[in-house]
């Protein structure tokens, strides 16, 4: 999806996730106590370190499993849900009566192929050999470009750049081809451009990784790494930073194909798009034109043989995980340097994650039938309505926004489309062949189908029923171009949501998630989109300046947080998520105060309703994390670390100070007139 399409609640987990609870909590991981004092460290003053006060004992008694890079509430839910999806897949695999072409039959056959380790080991490098031989036969620059576009249009790799067909941000009812900066293998340009001990270690591991994959396929390793590093470092230099790429005004650059071709010779974008299966396009969106100008120069500054190394590598690194064990182990050996993970994820878990990514609407149908109920959706509808109504009330009473901008803000809020649970219309994957004895072929065909499906959207009315996540996902998102908030069924489970929980738990959990996604529509990036989803300026100059003043204070606050003692949070990179946390929790709390529990003083398990609300929020973020992963996420993740996400909003909320009797002199104390209030 194009760069601004979805903004997620958390990037803590990707791939396979999720399984919601039924209305009776029959299938769930519901604890005996929703706020368990045994998980807390009450030797810590809440005003000094609320993260450890709420979670300290849990963290001490829950070390990170060897197969994980971190361990927290998200991971516990992921593990619980993984087992649920495993059961679905194994049931489908064993069902000999499943009808040909049914979701159960297709999911079961994919899982059978993925778990057939004997066949995968026997195949070795064979599935990819023909592709490598094709690259080896290239003799000229035209052949290089043909291979670049072949890898793109088969979905097997993304050399040089990213390509997509998505909504035009200034005309959201129209789909348009889009290209974006890319071409590198490491997670961010900083790994190539910043010279420090951590990046040197990663570079050395990358060299071993390259040489190993080339050796396993009988390729010459003599100059492979040095060539790759030179090319990718040049591509990294041409890229804008992640902070720069957050500005939708700067990343919206529309060109005619002829004009872009003149700027980026030897690219001929009419021919490129034709080869990418778009026959009649005449315009294109480019997120970083300077990158493509520089990349065009690089195309002719490196030799055909050097580009052949680059193309072989892109194919290898994009597909090594679907080959035999030596390839998979090489991928893991490199990734463990990036993440600190000690043991590889089990095959069944990797396989189920792949199936969710590849044919998620088929697996999602099985999952929804088993684990999601109309009662869950009905409860969520009410929560969304209450949070939305509360947000509207808060907009009306803002002391820093003029009436004209308030009116436009309310129009946008009321135009939000909530999506809950699963799509109204399932993808059918018509034409996709899945075979029980062809794992690599299934991966390849699924990628081809997904690419063709994306291409098919060009020239068609925008389909607003489509989702940006699969139903089993434990996450949520806001899409600015669709002005929609979406909550897959997978997130509707404790610690976010439980039917048997009191309102303090649900509003501190899923209520804050709902508020978070709504606030994304009004964060530093989302606020630049109107009620229709179009990128447009609907703010008065005065209001925009006041918002920026508040946002700058949020940047300053989060810049002060650190991980690993010395590495500071990037307040500009994480600004959108921090604003969403700050606004989302405040709105959820105000909505909670409308409930009977929110208006009472009755304690449950020794905690007042307000205390339970804030503790519910804090336990969502409890987490132990490996230092390697913490260092990587500071560079690539637009979300702040878990401890900063926990306390960052709280220290700006008067109610938290009252709930836990936070006083001047406590380490987290901020004077009332210095607390940041945006939404």
C-alpha positions as CSV (number, residue, x, y, z in Angstrom):
1,X,0.0,0.0,0.0
2,X,1.2,3.5,-0.6
3,X,3.3,5.2,2.0
4,X,0.5,7.2,3.7
5,X,-2.2,4.5,3.4
6,X,-2.1,3.1,6.9
7,X,-0.7,4.2,10.3
8,X,-0.5,1.3,12.7
9,X,-1.2,1.3,16.5
10,X,2.0,-0.8,17.0
11,X,4.7,-2.4,15.0
12,X,5.6,-4.6,17.9
13,X,4.7,-7.7,15.9
14,X,4.2,-8.4,12.2
15,X,2.9,-11.2,10.2
16,X,0.8,-13.9,12.0
17,X,-1.1,-12.4,14.9
18,X,-4.3,-12.6,16.6
19,X,-7.4,-14.4,17.7
20,X,-10.3,-12.6,19.3
21,X,-12.4,-13.6,22.2
22,X,-16.0,-14.8,22.1
23,X,-18.6,-12.9,24.0
24,X,-18.4,-15.4,26.8
25,X,-14.6,-15.4,26.9
26,X,-14.9,-19.1,26.2
27,X,-11.8,-19.1,24.0
28,X,-9.4,-16.7,25.5
29,X,-6.4,-16.0,27.7
30,X,-8.5,-14.2,30.3
31,X,-6.6,-14.0,33.7
32,X,-8.1,-14.4,37.1
33,X,-7.5,-10.8,37.8
34,X,-7.5,-8.1,35.1
35,X,-5.1,-6.0,37.3
36,X,-2.9,-8.5,39.1
37,X,-0.9,-7.0,42.0
38,X,1.6,-9.8,41.6
39,X,2.7,-8.3,38.3
40,X,3.5,-4.9,39.9
41,X,6.5,-3.7,41.8
42,X,5.0,-1.6,44.6
43,X,8.5,-0.9,46.0
44,X,8.7,1.6,43.2
45,X,6.9,4.9,43.6
46,X,4.4,5.4,40.8
47,X,5.5,9.0,40.5
48,X,9.1,7.9,40.0
49,X,8.7,5.1,37.5
50,X,5.2,4.1,36.6
51,X,6.3,1.6,34.0
52,X,8.0,-0.6,36.5
53,X,5.5,0.2,39.3
54,X,2.8,-1.3,37.1
55,X,4.9,-4.1,35.5
56,X,8.1,-4.6,37.4
57,X,7.5,-8.0,39.0
58,X,6.0,-9.4,35.7
59,X,9.2,-8.3,33.9
60,X,11.4,-10.0,36.4
61,X,9.5,-13.2,36.2
62,X,9.1,-13.2,32.4
63,X,12.5,-13.4,30.6
64,X,12.6,-13.2,26.8
65,X,12.2,-16.7,25.3
66,X,15.1,-17.7,23.0
67,X,13.0,-17.6,19.9
68,X,11.8,-14.0,20.6
69,X,13.4,-10.6,20.3
70,X,11.2,-9.2,23.0
71,X,8.6,-10.4,25.4
72,X,5.5,-8.5,26.5
73,X,1.7,-8.4,26.4
74,X,1.7,-8.3,22.6
75,X,4.0,-11.4,22.5
76,X,1.9,-13.3,25.0
77,X,-1.2,-12.6,23.0
78,X,0.7,-13.5,19.8
79,X,1.8,-16.8,21.3
80,X,-1.7,-17.7,22.5
81,X,-3.1,-16.8,19.1
82,X,-0.5,-18.6,17.2
83,X,-1.6,-21.8,18.8
84,X,-5.2,-21.0,17.8
85,X,-4.2,-20.5,14.2
86,X,-2.0,-23.6,14.3
87,X,-5.1,-25.6,15.3
88,X,-7.1,-24.1,12.4
89,X,-4.3,-25.0,9.9
90,X,-3.8,-28.5,11.2
91,X,-7.5,-29.1,11.2
92,X,-7.7,-27.9,7.6
93,X,-4.7,-30.0,6.6
94,X,-6.3,-33.2,8.0
95,X,-9.7,-32.6,6.5
96,X,-9.9,-35.0,3.6
97,X,-13.5,-34.0,2.9
98,X,-12.7,-30.3,2.3
99,X,-14.1,-29.3,-1.1
100,X,-11.7,-28.5,-3.9
101,X,-11.3,-24.7,-4.0
102,X,-12.7,-24.1,-0.6
103,X,-10.8,-21.8,1.9
104,X,-10.2,-24.8,4.1
105,X,-8.8,-26.9,1.3
106,X,-6.5,-24.2,0.0
107,X,-5.2,-23.1,3.4
108,X,-4.6,-26.8,4.3
109,X,-2.7,-27.5,1.1
110,X,-0.5,-24.4,1.6
111,X,0.3,-25.5,5.1
112,X,1.0,-29.1,4.0
113,X,3.5,-27.8,1.5
114,X,5.1,-25.5,4.0
115,X,5.5,-28.2,6.6
116,X,6.9,-30.8,4.2
117,X,10.5,-30.3,5.3
118,X,11.7,-33.5,3.5
119,X,10.6,-32.2,0.1
120,X,12.0,-28.7,0.8
121,X,15.4,-30.1,1.9
122,X,15.6,-32.4,-1.1
123,X,14.9,-29.4,-3.4
124,X,17.8,-27.4,-2.0
125,X,18.6,-24.4,-4.2
126,X,16.8,-26.0,-7.2
127,X,13.7,-23.7,-7.1
128,X,15.8,-20.6,-7.6
129,X,18.5,-21.9,-10.0
130,X,16.7,-21.1,-13.2
131,X,16.2,-17.5,-12.1
132,X,19.9,-17.1,-11.3
133,X,20.9,-18.6,-14.6
134,X,18.7,-16.2,-16.4
135,X,20.5,-13.3,-14.7
136,X,23.9,-14.8,-15.5
137,X,23.1,-14.7,-19.3
138,X,22.4,-10.9,-19.3
139,X,24.9,-9.1,-21.6
140,X,23.7,-5.5,-21.7
141,X,22.0,-2.7,-19.9
142,X,18.6,-3.5,-21.6
143,X,18.8,-6.9,-20.1
144,X,19.4,-5.5,-16.6
145,X,16.3,-3.3,-16.9
146,X,14.3,-6.3,-18.1
147,X,15.3,-8.3,-15.1
148,X,14.6,-5.4,-12.7
149,X,11.0,-5.2,-14.0
150,X,10.6,-9.0,-14.2
151,X,11.4,-9.3,-10.5
152,X,9.0,-6.4,-9.7
153,X,6.1,-7.7,-11.7
154,X,6.4,-11.3,-10.4
155,X,6.4,-10.0,-6.9
156,X,9.6,-11.9,-6.1
157,X,11.8,-8.9,-5.3
158,X,11.9,-5.1,-5.3
159,X,15.2,-4.1,-6.8
160,X,16.0,-0.4,-7.2
161,X,12.6,1.0,-6.0
162,X,9.2,0.2,-4.7
163,X,6.2,0.2,-7.0
164,X,2.5,0.4,-6.2
165,X,-0.9,1.3,-7.6
166,X,-2.7,3.2,-4.9
167,X,-5.0,6.2,-4.2
168,X,-3.9,9.6,-5.5
169,X,-3.7,11.6,-2.3
170,X,-5.1,14.7,-3.9
171,X,-7.9,12.8,-5.7
172,X,-8.6,9.8,-3.5
173,X,-11.3,8.3,-5.7
174,X,-8.6,7.6,-8.4
175,X,-5.9,5.0,-8.3
176,X,-2.5,6.0,-9.7
177,X,0.9,4.3,-10.2
178,X,3.4,5.3,-7.5
179,X,7.1,4.7,-7.1
180,X,9.2,5.2,-3.9
181,X,12.8,5.2,-2.9
182,X,14.3,1.8,-2.0
183,X,16.9,-0.6,-3.3
184,X,18.8,-1.3,-0.1
185,X,19.0,-4.5,2.0
186,X,19.6,-3.1,5.5
187,X,16.7,-1.7,7.4
188,X,17.6,2.0,7.0
189,X,20.0,4.2,5.2
190,X,21.7,5.1,8.5
191,X,23.3,1.6,8.6
192,X,25.3,2.6,5.5
193,X,26.0,6.2,6.3
194,X,26.8,6.3,10.1
195,X,30.1,4.9,11.1
196,X,29.9,3.4,14.6
197,X,30.7,0.1,16.3
198,X,27.2,-1.2,16.1
199,X,26.9,-0.6,12.3
200,X,30.4,-2.1,11.7
201,X,29.2,-5.3,13.4
202,X,26.1,-5.4,11.2
203,X,28.2,-4.7,8.1
204,X,30.5,-7.6,8.9
205,X,27.4,-9.9,9.5
206,X,26.0,-8.7,6.2
207,X,29.2,-9.7,4.4
208,X,29.0,-13.2,5.8
209,X,25.3,-13.3,4.8
210,X,26.0,-12.3,1.2
211,X,28.9,-14.7,0.8
212,X,26.9,-17.6,2.4
213,X,23.9,-17.3,0.1
214,X,26.1,-16.8,-3.0
215,X,28.2,-19.9,-2.1
216,X,25.1,-22.0,-1.5
217,X,24.0,-21.4,-5.0
218,X,27.4,-21.9,-6.6
219,X,27.9,-18.2,-7.3
220,X,31.3,-16.5,-7.3
221,X,31.8,-14.6,-4.0
222,X,35.1,-12.8,-4.8
223,X,33.6,-9.4,-5.4
224,X,30.0,-9.9,-4.5
225,X,29.9,-8.1,-1.1
226,X,32.1,-5.2,-2.1
227,X,30.0,-4.6,-5.2
228,X,26.8,-4.7,-3.3
229,X,28.0,-2.4,-0.5
230,X,29.1,0.2,-3.0
231,X,25.8,0.1,-4.9
232,X,23.6,0.1,-1.8
233,X,25.6,2.8,-0.1
234,X,25.1,5.0,-3.1
235,X,21.4,4.3,-3.0
236,X,21.3,5.0,0.7
237,X,23.0,8.4,0.1
238,X,20.2,9.3,-2.4
239,X,17.4,8.5,0.1
240,X,15.7,10.9,2.4
241,X,15.5,10.2,6.1
242,X,12.5,8.6,7.7
243,X,11.7,11.9,9.4
244,X,11.7,13.7,6.0
245,X,9.5,11.0,4.5
246,X,6.8,11.6,7.2
247,X,5.8,14.9,5.5
248,X,3.0,14.1,3.0
249,X,3.4,17.4,1.2
250,X,7.1,16.7,0.4
251,X,6.4,13.1,-0.7
252,X,3.5,14.1,-3.0
253,X,5.2,14.7,-6.4
254,X,3.1,14.1,-9.5
255,X,4.8,13.9,-12.9
256,X,3.8,13.1,-16.4
257,X,5.7,10.1,-17.6
258,X,7.5,12.1,-20.3
259,X,8.6,14.8,-17.8
260,X,9.9,12.2,-15.3
261,X,11.7,10.3,-18.1
262,X,13.5,13.5,-19.0
263,X,14.6,14.0,-15.4
264,X,15.7,10.4,-14.9
265,X,17.3,9.2,-18.2
266,X,17.9,6.4,-19.0
267,X,14.6,5.4,-17.3
268,X,11.8,5.5,-19.9
269,X,8.8,5.4,-17.6
270,X,6.2,4.8,-20.3
271,X,8.1,1.6,-21.2
272,X,8.7,0.8,-17.5
273,X,5.0,0.9,-16.7
274,X,4.1,-1.1,-19.8
275,X,6.5,-3.8,-18.7
276,X,5.0,-3.6,-15.2
277,X,1.6,-4.4,-16.8
278,X,0.2,-0.8,-16.9
279,X,-0.6,-0.1,-20.5
280,X,-2.3,3.4,-20.6
281,X,-0.9,5.3,-17.6
282,X,0.3,8.9,-18.3
283,X,1.1,10.2,-14.8
284,X,2.9,8.9,-11.8
285,X,3.4,9.8,-8.2
286,X,7.0,9.9,-6.9
287,X,7.8,10.1,-3.2
288,X,11.4,11.4,-3.6
289,X,12.2,12.6,-7.2
290,X,15.9,13.4,-6.2
291,X,16.3,9.7,-5.4
292,X,15.3,8.7,-8.9
293,X,17.5,11.3,-10.5
294,X,20.5,10.0,-8.6
295,X,19.5,6.4,-9.2
296,X,19.4,7.1,-12.9
297,X,22.9,8.3,-12.8
298,X,24.0,5.2,-10.9
299,X,22.5,2.9,-13.5
300,X,25.2,3.9,-16.0
301,X,28.0,4.4,-13.5
302,X,28.1,0.7,-12.6
303,X,28.9,-2.1,-15.1
304,X,26.5,-4.8,-16.3
305,X,28.4,-7.4,-14.3
306,X,28.0,-5.3,-11.1
307,X,24.3,-4.9,-11.7
308,X,24.0,-8.7,-12.2
309,X,25.5,-9.3,-8.8
310,X,22.9,-6.8,-7.3
311,X,20.0,-8.5,-9.1
312,X,21.1,-12.0,-8.0
313,X,21.3,-10.8,-4.5
314,X,17.9,-9.2,-4.5
315,X,16.4,-12.5,-5.7
316,X,18.3,-14.5,-3.1
317,X,17.6,-12.4,-0.1
318,X,13.9,-12.1,-0.9
319,X,13.4,-15.8,-1.3
320,X,16.0,-17.6,0.9
321,X,13.5,-18.3,3.6
322,X,11.5,-20.5,1.3
323,X,14.5,-22.7,0.4
324,X,16.3,-25.5,2.3
325,X,17.7,-25.2,5.9
326,X,21.2,-23.8,5.0
327,X,19.5,-20.8,3.3
328,X,17.1,-20.3,6.2
329,X,19.9,-20.6,8.7
330,X,21.9,-18.0,6.8
331,X,19.0,-15.6,7.0
332,X,18.6,-16.2,10.7
333,X,22.3,-15.8,11.4
334,X,22.2,-12.3,9.9
335,X,19.0,-11.3,11.5
336,X,20.1,-12.4,15.0
337,X,22.8,-9.8,14.8
338,X,20.2,-7.2,14.0
339,X,17.7,-8.4,16.6
340,X,19.5,-10.5,19.2
341,X,17.1,-13.4,18.8
342,X,18.7,-16.6,20.1
343,X,16.8,-19.3,18.4
344,X,14.9,-19.5,15.1
345,X,11.1,-19.4,15.1
346,X,9.6,-22.9,14.8
347,X,8.7,-23.9,11.2
348,X,5.0,-24.2,12.0
349,X,4.9,-20.6,13.3
350,X,6.9,-19.3,10.3
351,X,4.6,-21.2,8.0
352,X,1.3,-20.0,9.5
353,X,2.7,-16.4,9.4
354,X,3.5,-16.8,5.7
355,X,0.0,-18.1,5.0
356,X,-1.6,-15.2,6.8
357,X,0.5,-12.8,4.7
358,X,-0.1,-14.7,1.4
359,X,-3.8,-15.7,1.6
360,X,-4.9,-13.9,4.7
361,X,-8.6,-13.6,3.6
362,X,-8.9,-17.4,3.3
363,X,-7.3,-18.1,6.7
364,X,-9.3,-15.1,8.0
365,X,-12.6,-16.7,7.0
366,X,-11.7,-19.8,9.0
367,X,-10.6,-17.7,12.0
368,X,-13.7,-15.5,12.0
369,X,-16.0,-18.5,11.8
370,X,-14.3,-20.0,14.9
371,X,-13.5,-17.1,17.1
372,X,-15.4,-13.9,16.3
373,X,-19.0,-13.2,17.2
374,X,-21.6,-10.6,16.4
375,X,-21.6,-9.7,20.1
376,X,-18.0,-8.7,19.9
377,X,-18.7,-6.4,17.0
378,X,-21.7,-4.9,18.7
379,X,-19.6,-4.1,21.8
380,X,-16.9,-2.5,19.7
381,X,-19.5,-0.4,17.8
382,X,-20.6,1.1,21.2
383,X,-17.1,1.8,22.3
384,X,-16.2,3.5,19.0
385,X,-19.4,5.6,19.2
386,X,-18.7,6.7,22.8
387,X,-15.0,7.6,22.0
388,X,-16.0,9.4,18.9
389,X,-18.7,11.4,20.7
390,X,-16.2,12.3,23.4
391,X,-13.6,13.4,20.9
392,X,-16.2,15.7,19.3
393,X,-17.0,17.2,22.6
394,X,-13.3,17.9,23.3
395,X,-12.8,19.5,19.9
396,X,-15.7,21.9,20.6
397,X,-14.1,23.0,23.9
398,X,-10.5,23.5,22.7
399,X,-9.1,26.8,23.8
400,X,-6.4,27.0,21.1
401,X,-8.4,26.4,18.0
402,X,-10.7,28.8,16.2
403,X,-14.3,28.0,15.3
404,X,-13.7,27.7,11.6
405,X,-11.1,25.0,12.0
406,X,-13.1,23.3,14.7
407,X,-16.0,23.0,12.2
408,X,-13.7,21.3,9.7
409,X,-12.2,19.1,12.4
410,X,-15.7,17.9,13.4
411,X,-16.6,17.3,9.8
412,X,-13.6,15.1,9.4
413,X,-14.3,13.2,12.7
414,X,-17.9,12.6,11.7
415,X,-16.8,11.3,8.3
416,X,-14.6,8.6,9.9
417,X,-15.5,5.1,8.6
418,X,-15.0,2.4,11.3
419,X,-14.1,-1.1,10.3
420,X,-14.4,-3.8,12.9
421,X,-13.4,-7.4,12.8
422,X,-13.1,-8.4,9.1
423,X,-13.9,-7.3,5.6
424,X,-17.4,-7.0,4.2
425,X,-16.1,-8.6,1.0
426,X,-13.5,-11.3,1.1
427,X,-10.7,-11.7,-1.4
428,X,-11.3,-15.0,-3.3
429,X,-7.8,-15.4,-4.8
430,X,-9.5,-16.6,-8.1
431,X,-6.9,-18.0,-10.4
432,X,-4.3,-18.7,-7.6
433,X,-3.2,-22.4,-7.7
434,X,-2.1,-23.9,-4.4
435,X,-0.5,-27.3,-4.4
436,X,0.1,-29.5,-1.4
437,X,3.5,-30.6,-2.8
438,X,4.9,-27.4,-4.2
439,X,5.9,-25.0,-1.4
440,X,8.2,-22.6,-3.3
441,X,5.7,-22.6,-6.2
442,X,2.9,-21.7,-3.8
443,X,4.9,-18.7,-2.5
444,X,5.8,-17.6,-6.0
445,X,2.2,-17.9,-7.3
446,X,0.7,-16.1,-4.3
447,X,3.1,-13.2,-4.8
448,X,2.2,-13.1,-8.5
449,X,-1.5,-13.1,-7.6
450,X,-1.1,-10.3,-5.1
451,X,0.9,-8.2,-7.7
452,X,-1.8,-8.8,-10.4
453,X,-4.5,-7.9,-7.9
454,X,-2.8,-4.7,-7.2
455,X,-2.4,-3.9,-10.9
456,X,-6.1,-4.7,-11.5
457,X,-7.1,-1.7,-9.3
458,X,-5.8,0.7,-11.9
459,X,-8.5,2.4,-13.8
460,X,-11.2,1.0,-11.5
461,X,-13.2,2.8,-8.8
462,X,-11.4,2.8,-5.5
463,X,-12.7,-0.1,-3.5
464,X,-13.2,1.3,0.0
465,X,-14.1,-2.2,1.4
466,X,-10.5,-3.3,1.2
467,X,-8.5,-3.7,4.4
468,X,-4.9,-3.0,5.1
469,X,-4.6,-5.9,7.6
470,X,-5.9,-9.4,7.8
471,X,-8.5,-10.4,10.4
472,X,-6.2,-12.4,12.7
473,X,-3.9,-9.4,13.2
474,X,-3.3,-8.0,16.7
475,X,-3.1,-4.3,15.6
476,X,-5.2,-1.5,14.4
477,X,-4.8,1.3,11.9
478,X,-5.9,4.7,10.5
479,X,-5.9,5.4,6.8
480,X,-5.8,9.1,6.0
481,X,-6.7,8.6,2.3
482,X,-9.8,6.6,3.3
483,X,-10.4,8.5,6.5
484,X,-11.1,5.2,8.2
485,X,-10.2,3.4,11.4
486,X,-9.9,-0.3,11.4
487,X,-9.7,-2.9,14.2
488,X,-9.1,-6.4,13.1
489,X,-10.7,-9.2,15.1
490,X,-7.3,-10.2,16.4
491,X,-6.9,-7.2,18.7
492,X,-10.3,-7.8,20.5
493,X,-8.8,-9.8,23.3
494,X,-7.2,-9.2,26.6
495,X,-5.3,-7.1,27.5
496,X,-7.1,-4.9,25.0
497,X,-10.6,-6.1,25.3
498,X,-12.6,-8.7,27.2
499,X,-16.4,-9.1,27.6
500,X,-16.1,-10.0,31.3
501,X,-13.8,-7.1,32.1
502,X,-15.0,-3.9,33.8
503,X,-15.0,-0.6,31.8
504,X,-11.8,0.6,33.3
505,X,-9.9,-2.3,31.7
506,X,-11.6,-2.0,28.3
507,X,-11.3,1.8,28.1
508,X,-7.7,1.7,29.2
509,X,-7.0,-1.0,26.6
510,X,-9.1,-1.0,23.4
511,X,-10.6,2.4,24.2
512,X,-7.2,3.9,24.1
513,X,-6.5,2.1,20.9
514,X,-9.7,3.6,19.4
515,X,-8.7,7.0,20.6
516,X,-5.2,6.5,19.2
517,X,-6.4,5.7,15.7
518,X,-8.9,8.6,15.7
519,X,-6.2,11.0,16.8
520,X,-4.0,9.9,13.9
521,X,-6.5,11.7,11.8
522,X,-5.3,14.9,13.5
523,X,-1.6,14.2,14.2
524,X,1.1,16.2,12.4
525,X,0.7,14.2,9.2
526,X,-2.9,13.1,9.4
527,X,-4.2,16.6,10.0
528,X,-3.1,17.5,6.5
529,X,-5.9,15.3,5.0
530,X,-9.5,16.5,4.8
531,X,-12.8,14.7,5.6
532,X,-12.8,13.2,2.1
533,X,-9.3,11.8,2.5
534,X,-7.7,14.3,0.1
535,X,-4.4,15.9,1.0
536,X,-5.6,19.5,1.6
537,X,-5.0,22.4,4.0
538,X,-8.1,23.0,6.0
539,X,-6.5,24.8,8.9
540,X,-6.2,28.5,9.5
541,X,-2.6,29.8,9.6
542,X,-3.1,30.8,13.3
543,X,-4.4,27.3,14.3
544,X,-1.7,25.5,12.4
545,X,1.0,27.6,14.1
546,X,-0.5,26.8,17.5
547,X,-0.7,23.1,16.7
548,X,3.0,23.1,15.7
549,X,4.0,24.8,19.0
550,X,2.3,22.0,20.9
551,X,3.8,19.3,18.6
552,X,7.3,20.8,19.1
553,X,6.8,20.4,22.8
554,X,5.9,16.8,22.3
555,X,9.1,16.3,20.2
556,X,11.1,17.8,23.0
557,X,9.5,15.7,25.7
558,X,10.2,12.4,23.9
559,X,13.7,13.4,22.8
560,X,14.5,13.3,26.5
561,X,13.7,9.6,26.8
562,X,16.5,7.1,26.3
563,X,17.0,3.4,25.7
564,X,20.2,1.4,26.6
565,X,21.1,4.4,28.8
566,X,22.5,6.6,26.1
567,X,20.4,6.2,22.9
568,X,17.8,8.9,22.7
569,X,14.3,8.5,21.3
570,X,13.9,10.4,18.0
571,X,11.1,12.7,18.9
572,X,10.5,13.8,15.3
573,X,10.4,10.3,13.9
574,X,7.9,9.2,16.6
575,X,5.9,12.4,16.7
576,X,2.8,11.0,15.0
577,X,2.6,8.0,17.3
578,X,3.3,10.1,20.4
579,X,0.5,12.6,19.5
580,X,-1.8,9.6,18.9
581,X,-1.0,8.1,22.3
582,X,-1.3,11.5,24.1
583,X,-4.7,12.3,22.5
584,X,-6.0,8.7,22.4
585,X,-5.5,8.1,26.1
586,X,-6.9,11.4,27.1
587,X,-10.0,10.9,24.9
588,X,-10.5,7.3,26.2
589,X,-10.3,8.5,29.8
590,X,-12.9,11.2,29.1
591,X,-15.1,8.5,27.5
592,X,-14.6,6.2,30.4
593,X,-15.8,8.9,32.9
594,X,-19.2,8.7,31.2
595,X,-19.7,5.1,32.3
596,X,-21.1,4.1,35.6
597,X,-17.8,2.7,36.8
598,X,-16.0,5.9,35.7
599,X,-18.3,7.9,37.9
600,X,-18.0,5.7,40.9
601,X,-15.3,5.3,43.6
602,X,-15.9,1.6,44.1
603,X,-12.6,-0.3,44.3
604,X,-12.0,-3.6,42.5
605,X,-9.1,-5.8,43.7
606,X,-8.0,-2.8,45.8
607,X,-7.8,-0.3,43.0
608,X,-10.1,2.7,42.2
609,X,-11.7,2.9,38.8
610,X,-9.1,5.6,37.7
611,X,-6.2,3.5,39.0
612,X,-7.5,0.5,37.0
613,X,-7.8,2.6,33.9
614,X,-4.2,3.8,34.0
615,X,-2.9,0.4,35.1
616,X,-4.7,-1.2,32.2
617,X,-3.0,1.2,29.8
618,X,0.4,0.4,31.4
619,X,0.1,-3.4,31.3
620,X,-0.6,-3.2,27.5
621,X,3.0,-2.0,27.2
622,X,4.9,-4.2,29.6
623,X,7.8,-5.6,27.7
624,X,11.4,-7.0,28.0
625,X,13.5,-6.3,24.9
626,X,16.9,-7.4,23.7
627,X,19.4,-4.6,23.4
628,X,20.0,-5.3,19.7
629,X,16.3,-5.0,18.9
630,X,16.0,-1.8,21.0
631,X,18.9,-0.2,19.1
632,X,17.4,-1.2,15.7
633,X,13.9,0.1,16.5
634,X,15.2,3.5,17.6
635,X,16.4,3.9,14.0
636,X,13.5,2.3,12.1
637,X,10.3,2.4,14.2
638,X,8.0,5.4,14.3
639,X,6.8,4.2,17.7
640,X,8.5,5.1,20.9
641,X,9.9,2.4,23.2
642,X,7.3,0.7,25.5
643,X,8.3,2.6,28.7
644,X,8.2,5.9,27.0
645,X,4.8,5.0,25.5
646,X,3.5,4.1,28.9
647,X,4.6,7.3,30.8
648,X,4.6,9.9,28.0
649,X,0.9,10.5,27.9
650,X,0.4,10.0,31.7
651,X,2.6,12.8,32.8
652,X,0.5,15.2,30.8
653,X,-2.9,14.0,32.4
654,X,-4.1,15.7,35.6
655,X,-6.2,12.6,36.4
656,X,-3.2,10.4,36.6
657,X,-1.6,12.7,39.2
658,X,-4.8,12.5,41.3
659,X,-5.3,8.8,40.9
660,X,-1.8,7.9,42.3
661,X,-1.2,11.0,44.4
662,X,1.8,12.2,42.3
663,X,3.5,15.1,44.0
664,X,6.1,17.7,43.3
665,X,9.5,16.0,43.9
666,X,8.5,12.7,42.2
667,X,10.7,12.0,39.3
668,X,7.9,12.0,36.7
669,X,6.2,15.1,38.1
670,X,5.6,18.0,35.6
671,X,4.0,21.2,36.9
672,X,0.4,21.6,35.8
673,X,1.1,24.7,33.6
674,X,3.9,22.7,31.8
675,X,1.7,19.7,30.9
676,X,1.0,19.3,27.2
677,X,-2.6,19.3,26.1
678,X,-3.5,19.0,22.4
679,X,-6.7,17.1,21.9
